[in-house]
Amino acid sequence: MLNDGSNLNDFKELDDFKEAALELINHYINETKEIHSLPINSLNQNQNKPSYLKTSLPKKGLGLSSAVKIFKQKVASQFVQNYHPRFFNWVVGGRTPASILGDFYTSIYDQIVMLCGYGVSVNLENQTIEWLKELFNLPEDKFCGVFTTGATEANLCALATARQWYGEGFGVNISQNGLYEICSPKIIAGLPHSSIDKSLQILGLGRASLIKITHNHTKLDLVSLEKMLQAHKNVIVVANCGEVNTGQSDDLISIGKLCHKYNAWFHVDAAFGLFSRCDESTKSLSEGIEQADSITCDGHKLGNVPYACGFFFLKKTRYKYLTQTFSTIAPYLSEHCDHPMNTRVANSQRLLALPLWFSLLAYGKKGYQNMIRKQCHFSTLLGEWIDKQDNYELLMPVSFNIVLFRHKRVSSVKENQMLIAKICATKIISLSGTVFDQKPALRIAAANWAIDSHDDLPAVCEALLLGAKNFLND
Ligand SMILES: Cc1ncc(COP(=O)(O)O)c(C=O)c1O
């Protein structure tokens, strides 16, 4: 048995590896076939850390099979099934079978995306970006793209690039000289996702540089935006395509025109909303996005690939700001500006594109169109059902894949949490709360490829009724 690292090369543990891997694959197949009837372990914030996760590092290894046993019994059994089609918290996608296989391949081949030009992994990443442009109907000649670990990193990188552009407008090369020679830019948004605030914190611009101006609690206010653009030079505008609470988008066409007129950087956070472009019936959500300088999107949300997969598109005319921001300067590295190490945070990056490449290849444009249609159809039907209930009410018309609603008898965040706990205790669905227009609210974001209105809608209605009944009875 391999237990002290001294016999790592004798291959004996590969038999144990095979056994565990085959068992894992069988577990995945069986679970996936039955997923609609399986319960969901709800998120329990008060759950104690499993005792095994408090033990110290073993001096002598336990061997692969014992490690597998412990992992299965003590850890995996406690995992939350966030890949379940009725896990509706935040915007959490599932993972298609092809993408899981792609993820296996990613680990086994363990490619590093840094072999500029001649590396097949770089070519594969580029092809995936090209396919995504086709899927999203973005002008092929206008945009390039970079993979990230998710939308937060994509927002961070896009805003870092915009920061470099901002500096140039004042004659300062920020990547060379830092921020201290210029005043902070004005960044304007309507209802930005928290990852925008976080990016500004990290970038040294500060959360205070973000000015939020909304109209009717939902969208970036165009009149105030124009006034800000008239008053300030080189503004960075952050628009939503698919806001996390409401699923709504800002008026991207008008914002694009204003940004063009006043020389502002136009960034769009389309972490899940970009997928609206896959289908005729939803594409109006993202109309005008082609004018953006940078666009954030996630693969691990509506792309339905395993974590971590995000990407951002950048106008090719802005490419120099990207390489100025992320250039890696070392005597042993290539100075070629197209080198992957000059376009991203990580110098050594996992082949993040492969699971998505696999899924796009396996299901094509049609497959993704169908996935999006299923999710929107489910959300529309659920919205119609909620609209007919005595105790629940919709807070916004259903937009894209998000249903925002409330229980009429809930008047505080604490009560809302109690209701959520009762609904999740049914183990039929998992959902999260929010506050919208100062009201505690519930939100359901359909984002999983396996969602099925026929099977899942009656189950969701049952959970909402049962949870509300138990909440009122308490
Ligand atoms: C609009 C939007 N932007 C950014 C993010 C952050 O995405 P990630 O968790 O992939 O970093 C989310 C996550 O829900 C989102 O909805």
The ligand as a MOL file (V3000), in Angstrom:
LIG
                    3D

  0  0  0     0  0            999 V3000
M  V30 BEGIN CTAB
M  V30 COUNTS 16 16 0 0 0
M  V30 BEGIN ATOM
M  V30 1 C -24.7740 39.4830 -12.9550 0
M  V30 2 C -23.6920 38.7170 -12.2290 0
M  V30 3 N -22.4260 39.1310 -12.3060 0
M  V30 4 C -21.4180 38.4880 -11.6860 0
M  V30 5 C -21.6640 37.3580 -10.9360 0
M  V30 6 C -20.5260 36.6540 -10.2480 0
M  V30 7 O -20.3240 35.4380 -10.8520 0
M  V30 8 P -19.2760 34.3360 -10.3160 0
M  V30 9 O -19.9010 33.7920 -9.0770 0
M  V30 10 O -19.1830 33.3660 -11.4140 0
M  V30 11 O -17.9860 35.0090 -10.0560 0
M  V30 12 C -22.9810 36.8870 -10.8280 0
M  V30 13 C -23.2990 35.7020 -10.0110 0
M  V30 14 O -24.4410 35.3650 -9.7750 0
M  V30 15 C -24.0290 37.5730 -11.4980 0
M  V30 16 O -25.3020 37.1450 -11.4550 0
M  V30 END ATOM
M  V30 BEGIN BOND
M  V30 1 1 1 2
M  V30 2 1 2 3
M  V30 3 2 2 15
M  V30 4 2 3 4
M  V30 5 1 4 5
M  V30 6 1 5 6
M  V30 7 2 5 12
M  V30 8 1 6 7
M  V30 9 1 7 8
M  V30 10 2 8 9
M  V30 11 1 8 10
M  V30 12 1 8 11
M  V30 13 1 12 13
M  V30 14 1 12 15
M  V30 15 2 13 14
M  V30 16 1 15 16
M  V30 END BOND
M  V30 END CTAB
M  END
